[in-house]
Amino acid sequence: MEPIMIVEDEEAISRVLAAYIRKAGFECLICKDGRQALETFGASKPSLVLLDVMLPGLDGWEVLRAIREKGPCPVIMLTARGDVGDRIRGLNEGADDYIAKPFEPGEVVARIQAVLRRPPHSLVGADQIVYGSFRIDLKSRSVYLNGVLLSITPRDLSLLLFLAEHPNRIFEREQLIEKVWGIDYEGSDRAVDLAIKRLRKLLLHWPAEEGEIRTLRGTGYQLYADTSR
């Protein structure tokens, strides 16, 4: 069974989550604070971490950064805050998904299963994504083209990283809004178009035979990449 680590200081919440997660066929590891979480993470190597933001001692942000330094283990953030800024911060700092309390335990299980179905964070080792001359360093969250460091905003980086983690898949605007901007985003979906335009300009000199960001009219967007290289 795949081990899921729950990091939650409210025992009632962790107990309910664990019951649903075990029923779905997973093993559960329960931690009550950040320090215990990092010790358990190093010893047990879970398949996914459910991580509460508000923890005694080390908070969820500090735990997330420490996990990301160790590798690409999927992390879903849990918080009582419904603030869009927190959702964006979580995604920008490397979280794979974000669930605001109160939540339905069944939805949490569905999110876990969805995240575990995604392709691995890294296509070349645990620390980077590489398509020809294009490279993303996952530890430093830096983007390089032909060895040159590119200047990119956190939001555009989150979008680029999401597309790069799912090469050759097509995503509608609404899907990208939910995954990158967060389901509570209330702005225009034109934000996706503008971000894609900026990314294309940023990757202008990426050879088309290696990859490119494509618009499929009436369908959505895709990061095409030659994954055979």
Helices and strands as residue ranges (DSSP letters): E 3-7, H 11-23, E 27-31, H 34-44, E 48-52, H 60-70, E 75-79, H 84-92, E 97-100, H 105-117, E 128-131, E 134-137, E 142-145, E 148-149, H 154-165, E 170-171, H 173-176, I 177-181, H 190-202, E 211-216, E 220-225
